[in-house]
Amino acid sequence: MSDRCLYCGNYFSYNLTIKEIFSLTSIQQDNICPFCRGQLLNLSVDKGCSRCFKPESRTICADCRFWEEKYNIINCHQALFGYNQFIHNYFRQYKRYGDILLADLFLKDLLIWSQNHKFDLVTYIPASKGHKDARGFDPVWEMYHKVFDLKPLLLKIDADKPQAQKNRDERLKTPQTFSCITDEVYPSQTRVLIVDDIYTTGRTILHAKTALKAIGLNDIYTFSLSR
């Protein structure tokens, strides 16, 4: 198979695995070439924090200890890639410069993860109205709507300034910006997943969890492309 990398634009050949050759389902093409993929830092619970996959944290990281000690929150987060220079450049091109085609760069990776993790309900961290109007699209929805049947449950108001412009202390002190926009009643045992693009300190995604708990959802897991 021959594909073109959505990031660098180079064509590359892809050799099918034995599993893909004999699979009865359609083959999902890879949208990122081996060279670009080689610049990614793959995360796993074996290589980082057991609660959030933060790399180079062999036990529970400082962020997760902070949430437990201050708010009695036990984190349950997974991510695919560590936040390095490649991921930084990718999000700058995708979000700051509005290259919407890059929403599908990691589609195959996200589909593989989704096939191994099942939930009753999947929602996402939405862009605020101001950011969505300025950018012209919602980056998290664009990244995940081909992977999950996303249910819009959250409304986010514009903050004083973007998260990317805040330091760690400012991020941790960010006030609640989410409210729920549904009147639907879900069983308390509903298994819920919240997806986002980047997890830094956890403040944003934990505010989202708090908003969902206010409507009776308690079995909540979180996931992001990068940590």
WOVEN-V641509 format. One record per backbone hydrogen bond with DSSP energy under -1.0 kcal/mol. CO is the residue of the C=O (numbers start at 1). NH is the residue of the N-H. If there is no record, write none. Layout:
co: <CO | CO>
nh: <NH | NH>
This chain:
co: <1 | 3 | 5 | 10 | 12 | 17 | 18 | 31 | 33 | 34 | 36 | 37 | 41 | 44 | 47 | 49 | 51 | 54 | 61 | 62 | 63 | 64 | 65 | 66 | 67 | 67 | 68 | 76 | 78 | 80 | 81 | 82 | 84 | 85 | 86 | 87 | 88 | 89 | 90 | 91 | 91 | 92 | 93 | 98 | 99 | 100 | 101 | 102 | 104 | 106 | 107 | 108 | 109 | 110 | 111 | 121 | 122 | 123 | 128 | 129 | 130 | 131 | 132 | 138 | 139 | 140 | 141 | 144 | 144 | 148 | 153 | 155 | 162 | 163 | 167 | 168 | 169 | 171 | 177 | 179 | 187 | 191 | 191 | 192 | 193 | 194 | 195 | 197 | 202 | 203 | 204 | 205 | 206 | 207 | 208 | 209 | 210 | 212 | 212 | 213 | 218 | 219 | 221 | 222 | 223 | 225 | 226>
nh: <14 | 12 | 9 | 5 | 3 | 21 | 22 | 6 | 37 | 38 | 39 | 40 | 82 | 47 | 56 | 53 | 77 | 49 | 65 | 66 | 67 | 68 | 69 | 70 | 71 | 73 | 72 | 222 | 224 | 43 | 227 | 84 | 88 | 89 | 90 | 91 | 92 | 93 | 94 | 95 | 96 | 97 | 99 | 100 | 102 | 103 | 104 | 105 | 107 | 110 | 111 | 112 | 113 | 114 | 115 | 193 | 151 | 195 | 132 | 133 | 134 | 135 | 136 | 142 | 143 | 144 | 145 | 147 | 148 | 150 | 181 | 179 | 165 | 166 | 171 | 172 | 173 | 174 | 157 | 155 | 190 | 120 | 121 | 221 | 123 | 223 | 125 | 226 | 206 | 207 | 208 | 209 | 210 | 211 | 212 | 213 | 214 | 215 | 217 | 216 | 220 | 192 | 194 | 78 | 196 | 81 | 199>
